[in-house]
Amino acid sequence: MSNNANVTASALRDAAVIADEMTNMGSQVLGSYSNGRKIVLIIDKPPVFVSGVMRRRSPNGIGTDRVMAAPYKGSQIEWIERDGPSDAQLPEVAHG
């Protein structure tokens, strides 16, 4: 096996372990990818002890989406924080 294959296999094992840890802490893993340097796990919400920094900001029509990122055990975790009204505060649209 080549060195690159070993790194990839190791990174995939690490990602699986981290995904299990995130699930056990109450976060749902939505996806993952490699950015060329490390594995990035996309989660629905961060664990309580994790604080992130803003990686990207974009308008969403009623507020702002902020992609937050934080290092975690040699990988990176990312999640979206939304500004603006919650779903409960949005007016309902009448159909018909």
N, CA, C and O atoms as CSV, one atom per row, in Angstrom:
chain,resi,resn,atom,element,x,y,z
A,1,MET,N,N,0.839,-1.172,0.000
A,1,MET,CA,C,0.000,0.000,0.000
A,1,MET,C,C,0.888,1.240,0.000
A,1,MET,O,O,1.885,1.289,0.720
A,2,SER,N,N,0.535,2.232,-0.795
A,2,SER,CA,C,1.345,3.444,-0.852
A,2,SER,C,C,1.123,4.289,0.394
A,2,SER,O,O,0.173,4.079,1.148
A,3,ASN,N,N,2.015,5.245,0.591
A,3,ASN,CA,C,1.921,6.134,1.736
A,3,ASN,C,C,0.630,6.946,1.677
A,3,ASN,O,O,-0.003,7.146,2.714
A,4,ASN,N,N,0.212,7.426,0.488
A,4,ASN,CA,C,-1.023,8.195,0.357
A,4,ASN,C,C,-2.234,7.365,0.752
A,4,ASN,O,O,-3.152,7.874,1.394
A,5,ALA,N,N,-2.244,6.090,0.374
A,5,ALA,CA,C,-3.352,5.211,0.737
A,5,ALA,C,C,-3.407,5.015,2.249
A,5,ALA,O,O,-4.494,4.960,2.825
A,6,ASN,N,N,-2.245,4.909,2.899
A,6,ASN,CA,C,-2.209,4.777,4.351
A,6,ASN,C,C,-2.761,6.020,5.028
A,6,ASN,O,O,-3.514,5.921,5.997
A,7,VAL,N,N,-2.390,7.188,4.523
A,7,VAL,CA,C,-2.883,8.437,5.100
A,7,VAL,C,C,-4.390,8.515,4.924
A,7,VAL,O,O,-5.101,8.896,5.854
A,8,THR,N,N,-4.884,8.163,3.756
A,8,THR,CA,C,-6.317,8.213,3.500
A,8,THR,C,C,-7.071,7.239,4.394
A,8,THR,O,O,-8.099,7.598,4.968
A,9,ALA,N,N,-6.583,6.030,4.519
A,9,ALA,CA,C,-7.239,5.039,5.370
A,9,ALA,C,C,-7.231,5.496,6.823
A,9,ALA,O,O,-8.225,5.339,7.531
A,10,SER,N,N,-6.122,6.056,7.264
A,10,SER,CA,C,-6.022,6.558,8.627
A,10,SER,C,C,-6.990,7.721,8.846
A,10,SER,O,O,-7.653,7.789,9.881
A,11,ALA,N,N,-7.073,8.630,7.880
A,11,ALA,CA,C,-7.973,9.779,7.997
A,11,ALA,C,C,-9.427,9.331,8.042
A,11,ALA,O,O,-10.226,9.895,8.790
A,12,LEU,N,N,-9.777,8.324,7.251
A,12,LEU,CA,C,-11.145,7.819,7.253
A,12,LEU,C,C,-11.488,7.153,8.587
A,12,LEU,O,O,-12.597,7.310,9.097
A,13,ARG,N,N,-10.539,6.415,9.144
A,13,ARG,CA,C,-10.756,5.804,10.463
A,13,ARG,C,C,-10.956,6.887,11.516
A,13,ARG,O,O,-11.870,6.807,12.337
A,14,ASP,N,N,-10.091,7.902,11.482
A,14,ASP,CA,C,-10.206,9.006,12.443
A,14,ASP,C,C,-11.546,9.719,12.294
A,14,ASP,O,O,-12.176,10.067,13.293
A,15,ALA,N,N,-11.986,9.939,11.059
A,15,ALA,CA,C,-13.268,10.611,10.815
A,15,ALA,C,C,-14.421,9.797,11.375
A,15,ALA,O,O,-15.356,10.361,11.943
A,16,ALA,N,N,-14.369,8.484,11.226
A,16,ALA,CA,C,-15.430,7.621,11.755
A,16,ALA,C,C,-15.475,7.690,13.278
A,16,ALA,O,O,-16.555,7.738,13.868
A,17,VAL,N,N,-14.307,7.696,13.913
A,17,VAL,CA,C,-14.246,7.784,15.379
A,17,VAL,C,C,-14.803,9.135,15.840
A,17,VAL,O,O,-15.583,9.197,16.790
A,18,ILE,N,N,-14.401,10.209,15.165
A,18,ILE,CA,C,-14.869,11.541,15.547
A,18,ILE,C,C,-16.377,11.663,15.308
A,18,ILE,O,O,-17.081,12.275,16.111
A,19,ALA,N,N,-16.872,11.090,14.219
A,19,ALA,CA,C,-18.309,11.121,13.942
A,19,ALA,C,C,-19.076,10.408,15.061
A,19,ALA,O,O,-20.126,10.885,15.493
A,20,ASP,N,N,-18.562,9.282,15.525
A,20,ASP,CA,C,-19.195,8.580,16.654
A,20,ASP,C,C,-19.191,9.441,17.909
A,20,ASP,O,O,-20.185,9.494,18.633
A,21,GLU,N,N,-18.067,10.120,18.170
A,21,GLU,CA,C,-17.981,10.998,19.340
A,21,GLU,C,C,-18.992,12.139,19.237
A,21,GLU,O,O,-19.653,12.471,20.221
A,22,MET,N,N,-19.115,12.740,18.054
A,22,MET,CA,C,-20.072,13.834,17.858
A,22,MET,C,C,-21.496,13.350,18.108
A,22,MET,O,O,-22.290,14.039,18.747
A,23,THR,N,N,-21.812,12.168,17.602
A,23,THR,CA,C,-23.146,11.593,17.800
A,23,THR,C,C,-23.411,11.352,19.280
A,23,THR,O,O,-24.505,11.632,19.770
A,24,ASN,N,N,-22.421,10.837,19.989
A,24,ASN,CA,C,-22.572,10.579,21.427
A,24,ASN,C,C,-22.725,11.866,22.224
A,24,ASN,O,O,-23.284,11.846,23.321
A,25,MET,N,N,-22.236,12.992,21.691
A,25,MET,CA,C,-22.361,14.284,22.370
A,25,MET,C,C,-23.608,15.049,21.933
A,25,MET,O,O,-23.814,16.185,22.359
A,26,GLY,N,N,-24.444,14.437,21.087
A,26,GLY,CA,C,-25.699,15.067,20.703
A,26,GLY,C,C,-25.674,15.836,19.401
A,26,GLY,O,O,-26.669,16.472,19.052
A,27,SER,N,N,-24.580,15.802,18.676
A,27,SER,CA,C,-24.502,16.469,17.380
A,27,SER,C,C,-24.720,15.444,16.281
A,27,SER,O,O,-24.233,14.317,16.362
A,28,GLN,N,N,-25.449,15.841,15.263
A,28,GLN,CA,C,-25.673,14.949,14.120
A,28,GLN,C,C,-24.676,15.308,13.025
A,28,GLN,O,O,-24.554,16.476,12.656
A,29,VAL,N,N,-23.971,14.324,12.509
A,29,VAL,CA,C,-23.026,14.542,11.419
A,29,VAL,C,C,-23.804,14.523,10.111
A,29,VAL,O,O,-24.434,13.524,9.763
A,30,LEU,N,N,-23.751,15.643,9.391
A,30,LEU,CA,C,-24.498,15.792,8.145
A,30,LEU,C,C,-23.682,15.407,6.922
A,30,LEU,O,O,-24.245,15.036,5.892
A,31,GLY,N,N,-22.356,15.492,7.025
A,31,GLY,CA,C,-21.498,15.162,5.902
A,31,GLY,C,C,-20.044,15.297,6.282
A,31,GLY,O,O,-19.709,15.736,7.382
A,32,SER,N,N,-19.181,14.913,5.353
A,32,SER,CA,C,-17.740,15.049,5.583
A,32,SER,C,C,-17.032,15.149,4.242
A,32,SER,O,O,-17.530,14.683,3.217
A,33,TYR,N,N,-15.859,15.768,4.272
A,33,TYR,CA,C,-15.019,15.851,3.087
A,33,TYR,C,C,-13.585,16.112,3.534
A,33,TYR,O,O,-13.334,16.430,4.696
A,34,SER,N,N,-12.672,15.976,2.621
A,34,SER,CA,C,-11.276,16.278,2.891
A,34,SER,C,C,-10.920,17.574,2.170
A,34,SER,O,O,-11.196,17.723,0.980
A,35,ASN,N,N,-10.312,18.501,2.884
A,35,ASN,CA,C,-9.911,19.757,2.254
A,35,ASN,C,C,-8.462,19.694,1.756
A,35,ASN,O,O,-7.875,20.724,1.423
A,36,GLY,N,N,-7.898,18.513,1.708
A,36,GLY,CA,C,-6.531,18.339,1.243
A,36,GLY,C,C,-5.522,18.266,2.369
A,36,GLY,O,O,-4.423,17.742,2.185
A,37,ARG,N,N,-5.881,18.784,3.531
A,37,ARG,CA,C,-4.992,18.738,4.685
A,37,ARG,C,C,-5.566,17.927,5.825
A,37,ARG,O,O,-4.839,17.257,6.558
A,38,LYS,N,N,-6.898,17.996,5.968
A,38,LYS,CA,C,-7.548,17.276,7.064
A,38,LYS,C,C,-8.993,16.974,6.706
A,38,LYS,O,O,-9.539,17.500,5.737
A,39,ILE,N,N,-9.587,16.124,7.503
A,39,ILE,CA,C,-10.993,15.767,7.321
A,39,ILE,C,C,-11.853,16.875,7.932
A,39,ILE,O,O,-11.551,17.379,9.013
A,40,VAL,N,N,-12.923,17.247,7.232
A,40,VAL,CA,C,-13.878,18.239,7.719
A,40,VAL,C,C,-15.217,17.532,7.910
A,40,VAL,O,O,-15.742,16.915,6.983
A,41,LEU,N,N,-15.762,17.630,9.121
A,41,LEU,CA,C,-17.074,17.057,9.416
A,41,LEU,C,C,-18.077,18.198,9.542
A,41,LEU,O,O,-17.838,19.162,10.269
A,42,ILE,N,N,-19.193,18.089,8.836
A,42,ILE,CA,C,-20.254,19.087,8.906
A,42,ILE,C,C,-21.296,18.556,9.877
A,42,ILE,O,O,-21.823,17.458,9.696
A,43,ILE,N,N,-21.592,19.341,10.910
A,43,ILE,CA,C,-22.516,18.903,11.953
A,43,ILE,C,C,-23.678,19.883,12.062
A,43,ILE,O,O,-23.603,21.002,11.554
A,44,ASP,N,N,-24.753,19.460,12.726
A,44,ASP,CA,C,-25.915,20.333,12.863
A,44,ASP,C,C,-25.736,21.373,13.962
A,44,ASP,O,O,-26.227,22.494,13.827
A,45,LYS,N,N,-25.045,21.030,15.043
A,45,LYS,CA,C,-24.782,21.969,16.134
A,45,LYS,C,C,-23.520,21.524,16.850
A,45,LYS,O,O,-23.235,20.328,16.908
A,46,PRO,N,N,-22.761,22.458,17.393
A,46,PRO,CA,C,-21.516,22.068,18.064
A,46,PRO,C,C,-21.781,21.524,19.461
A,46,PRO,O,O,-22.793,21.862,20.076
A,47,PRO,N,N,-20.880,20.684,19.968
A,47,PRO,CA,C,-20.964,20.292,21.374
A,47,PRO,C,C,-20.825,21.537,22.256
A,47,PRO,O,O,-20.281,22.554,21.826
A,48,VAL,N,N,-21.311,21.448,23.467
A,48,VAL,CA,C,-21.350,22.599,24.378
A,48,VAL,C,C,-19.969,23.220,24.597
A,48,VAL,O,O,-19.861,24.443,24.687
A,49,PHE,N,N,-18.935,22.425,24.682
A,49,PHE,CA,C,-17.603,22.924,25.013
A,49,PHE,C,C,-16.841,23.489,23.812
A,49,PHE,O,O,-15.727,23.985,23.985
A,50,VAL,N,N,-17.399,23.431,22.612
A,50,VAL,CA,C,-16.708,23.885,21.404
A,50,VAL,C,C,-17.155,25.304,21.048
A,50,VAL,O,O,-18.350,25.590,20.980
A,51,SER,N,N,-16.193,26.174,20.826
A,51,SER,CA,C,-16.501,27.506,20.296
A,51,SER,C,C,-15.735,27.650,18.989
A,51,SER,O,O,-14.569,27.266,18.895
A,52,GLY,N,N,-16.387,28.194,18.003
A,52,GLY,CA,C,-15.775,28.283,16.684
A,52,GLY,C,C,-15.548,29.716,16.253
A,52,GLY,O,O,-15.904,30.665,16.952
A,53,VAL,N,N,-14.957,29.845,15.103
A,53,VAL,CA,C,-14.754,31.148,14.480
A,53,VAL,C,C,-15.510,31.160,13.160
A,53,VAL,O,O,-15.732,30.115,12.548
A,54,MET,N,N,-15.902,32.354,12.730
A,54,MET,CA,C,-16.647,32.458,11.489
A,54,MET,C,C,-15.728,32.183,10.308
A,54,MET,O,O,-14.674,32.805,10.169
A,55,ARG,N,N,-16.131,31.258,9.472
A,55,ARG,CA,C,-15.360,30.896,8.284
A,55,ARG,C,C,-15.905,31.595,7.052
A,55,ARG,O,O,-15.149,31.988,6.164
A,56,ARG,N,N,-17.242,31.750,7.001
A,56,ARG,CA,C,-17.874,32.378,5.841
A,56,ARG,C,C,-19.220,32.946,6.289
A,56,ARG,O,O,-19.863,32.409,7.190
A,57,ARG,N,N,-19.636,34.035,5.651
A,57,ARG,CA,C,-20.920,34.655,5.956
A,57,ARG,C,C,-21.649,34.928,4.656
A,57,ARG,O,O,-21.041,35.373,3.682
A,58,SER,N,N,-22.963,34.663,4.633
A,58,SER,CA,C,-23.722,34.938,3.415
A,58,SER,C,C,-25.171,35.253,3.780
A,58,SER,O,O,-25.713,34.674,4.722
A,59,PRO,N,N,-25.804,36.172,3.037
A,59,PRO,CA,C,-27.215,36.474,3.295
A,59,PRO,C,C,-28.095,35.295,2.873
A,59,PRO,O,O,-27.775,34.573,1.929
A,60,ASN,N,N,-29.210,35.114,3.589
A,60,ASN,CA,C,-30.109,34.006,3.264
A,60,ASN,C,C,-31.519,34.488,2.904
A,60,ASN,O,O,-32.441,33.676,2.817
A,61,GLY,N,N,-31.697,35.786,2.697
A,61,GLY,CA,C,-32.999,36.332,2.329
A,61,GLY,C,C,-33.747,36.941,3.495
A,61,GLY,O,O,-34.466,37.923,3.313
A,62,ILE,N,N,-33.600,36.386,4.693
A,62,ILE,CA,C,-34.263,36.935,5.874
A,62,ILE,C,C,-33.277,37.207,7.006
A,62,ILE,O,O,-33.680,37.600,8.101
A,63,GLY,N,N,-32.041,37.009,6.754
A,63,GLY,CA,C,-31.003,37.179,7.766
A,63,GLY,C,C,-29.655,36.806,7.185
A,63,GLY,O,O,-29.387,37.032,6.005
A,64,THR,N,N,-28.815,36.235,8.021
A,64,THR,CA,C,-27.466,35.877,7.608
A,64,THR,C,C,-27.125,34.469,8.079
A,64,THR,O,O,-27.400,34.105,9.223
A,65,ASP,N,N,-26.529,33.686,7.197
A,65,ASP,CA,C,-25.963,32.389,7.561
A,65,ASP,C,C,-24.477,32.577,7.813
A,65,ASP,O,O,-23.778,33.179,6.999
A,66,ARG,N,N,-23.994,32.066,8.931
A,66,ARG,CA,C,-22.569,32.091,9.241
A,66,ARG,C,C,-22.082,30.656,9.359
A,66,ARG,O,O,-22.584,29.895,10.186
A,67,VAL,N,N,-21.113,30.283,8.542
A,67,VAL,CA,C,-20.489,28.962,8.666
A,67,VAL,C,C,-19.390,29.107,9.713
A,67,VAL,O,O,-18.449,29.883,9.546
A,68,MET,N,N,-19.529,28.351,10.787
A,68,MET,CA,C,-18.577,28.393,11.885
A,68,MET,C,C,-17.682,27.159,11.796
A,68,MET,O,O,-18.116,26.103,11.337
A,69,ALA,N,N,-16.441,27.298,12.233
A,69,ALA,CA,C,-15.491,26.193,12.172
A,69,ALA,C,C,-14.664,26.149,13.450
A,69,ALA,O,O,-14.392,27.177,14.070
A,70,ALA,N,N,-14.271,24.937,13.829
A,70,ALA,CA,C,-13.416,24.738,14.995
A,70,ALA,C,C,-12.572,23.486,14.791
A,70,ALA,O,O,-13.038,22.510,14.203
A,71,PRO,N,N,-11.332,23.510,15.275
A,71,PRO,CA,C,-10.522,22.292,15.214
A,71,PRO,C,C,-11.017,21.295,16.251
A,71,PRO,O,O,-11.479,21.677,17.326
A,72,TYR,N,N,-10.917,20.017,15.918
A,72,TYR,CA,C,-11.306,18.980,16.871
A,72,TYR,C,C,-10.501,17.720,16.576
A,72,TYR,O,O,-10.722,17.061,15.560
A,73,LYS,N,N,-9.576,17.388,17.455
A,73,LYS,CA,C,-8.780,16.157,17.381
A,73,LYS,C,C,-8.161,15.927,16.000
A,73,LYS,O,O,-8.283,14.842,15.433
A,74,GLY,N,N,-7.512,16.934,15.476
A,74,GLY,CA,C,-6.819,16.802,14.196
A,74,GLY,C,C,-7.707,16.961,12.986
A,74,GLY,O,O,-7.225,16.894,11.855
A,75,SER,N,N,-8.994,17.171,13.195
A,75,SER,CA,C,-9.909,17.409,12.083
A,75,SER,C,C,-10.513,18.800,12.260
A,75,SER,O,O,-10.094,19.564,13.130
A,76,GLN,N,N,-11.482,19.112,11.443
A,76,GLN,CA,C,-12.194,20.379,11.570
A,76,GLN,C,C,-13.680,20.070,11.578
A,76,GLN,O,O,-14.152,19.251,10.789
A,77,ILE,N,N,-14.424,20.726,12.473
A,77,ILE,CA,C,-15.871,20.583,12.458
A,77,ILE,C,C,-16.473,21.919,12.036
A,77,ILE,O,O,-15.965,22.982,12.395
A,78,GLU,N,N,-17.557,21.853,11.274
A,78,GLU,CA,C,-18.225,23.052,10.784
A,78,GLU,C,C,-19.720,22.922,11.011
A,78,GLU,O,O,-20.272,21.822,10.967
A,79,TRP,N,N,-20.376,24.062,11.255
A,79,TRP,CA,C,-21.821,24.105,11.412
A,79,TRP,C,C,-22.299,25.491,10.978
A,79,TRP,O,O,-21.502,26.417,10.827
A,80,ILE,N,N,-23.606,25.614,10.781
A,80,ILE,CA,C,-24.185,26.887,10.341
A,80,ILE,C,C,-24.958,27.505,11.491
A,80,ILE,O,O,-25.748,26.837,12.158
A,81,GLU,N,N,-24.717,28.804,11.716
A,81,GLU,CA,C,-25.512,29.588,12.650
A,81,GLU,C,C,-26.293,30.598,11.824
A,81,GLU,O,O,-25.737,31.244,10.936
A,82,ARG,N,N,-27.588,30.733,12.118
A,82,ARG,CA,C,-28.443,31.627,11.333
A,82,ARG,C,C,-28.907,32.801,12.178
A,82,ARG,O,O,-29.311,32.629,13.328
A,83,ASP,N,N,-28.848,33.998,11.600
A,83,ASP,CA,C,-29.424,35.189,12.199
A,83,ASP,C,C,-30.747,35.459,11.509
A,83,ASP,O,O,-30.944,35.050,10.365
A,84,GLY,N,N,-31.633,36.124,12.172
A,84,GLY,CA,C,-32.919,36.453,11.581
A,84,GLY,C,C,-34.025,35.775,12.349
A,84,GLY,O,O,-33.772,35.113,13.356
A,85,PRO,N,N,-35.253,35.933,11.885
A,85,PRO,CA,C,-36.376,35.345,12.607
A,85,PRO,C,C,-36.346,33.821,12.555
A,85,PRO,O,O,-35.898,33.224,11.576
A,86,SER,N,N,-36.832,33.210,13.628
A,86,SER,CA,C,-36.929,31.750,13.633
A,86,SER,C,C,-38.120,31.344,12.771
A,86,SER,O,O,-38.924,32.188,12.375
A,87,ASP,N,N,-38.229,30.066,12.485
A,87,ASP,CA,C,-39.350,29.566,11.683
A,87,ASP,C,C,-40.683,29.905,12.324
A,87,ASP,O,O,-41.660,30.158,11.619
A,88,ALA,N,N,-40.738,29.913,13.657
A,88,ALA,CA,C,-41.988,30.195,14.367
A,88,ALA,C,C,-42.396,31.661,14.201
A,88,ALA,O,O,-43.578,31.986,14.304
A,89,GLN,N,N,-41.423,32.551,13.943
A,89,GLN,CA,C,-41.718,33.972,13.806
A,89,GLN,C,C,-42.084,34.382,12.404
A,89,GLN,O,O,-42.564,35.498,12.203
A,90,LEU,N,N,-41.874,33.513,11.412
A,90,LEU,CA,C,-42.172,33.854,10.041
A,90,LEU,C,C,-43.675,33.789,9.790
A,90,LEU,O,O,-44.346,32.885,10.290
A,91,PRO,N,N,-44.216,34.744,9.014
A,91,PRO,CA,C,-45.647,34.698,8.732
A,91,PRO,C,C,-45.996,33.501,7.848
A,91,PRO,O,O,-45.218,33.116,6.975
A,92,GLU,N,N,-47.154,32.928,8.078
A,92,GLU,CA,C,-47.601,31.800,7.287
A,92,GLU,C,C,-48.197,32.301,5.980
A,92,GLU,O,O,-48.888,33.319,5.965
A,93,VAL,N,N,-47.941,31.609,4.902
A,93,VAL,CA,C,-48.437,31.989,3.585
A,93,VAL,C,C,-49.719,31.208,3.322
A,93,VAL,O,O,-49.754,29.985,3.465
A,94,ALA,N,N,-50.788,31.936,2.931
A,94,ALA,CA,C,-52.067,31.294,2.635
A,94,ALA,C,C,-52.035,30.745,1.223
A,94,ALA,O,O,-51.631,31.441,0.292
A,95,HIS,N,N,-52.452,29.521,1.063
A,95,HIS,CA,C,-52.535,28.899,-0.252
A,95,HIS,C,C,-54.006,28.637,-0.572
A,95,HIS,O,O,-54.725,28.017,0.211
A,96,GLY,N,N,-54.439,29.124,-1.741
A,96,GLY,CA,C,-55.797,28.789,-2.186
A,96,GLY,C,C,-56.733,29.831,-1.915
A,96,GLY,O,O,-57.915,29.698,-2.231
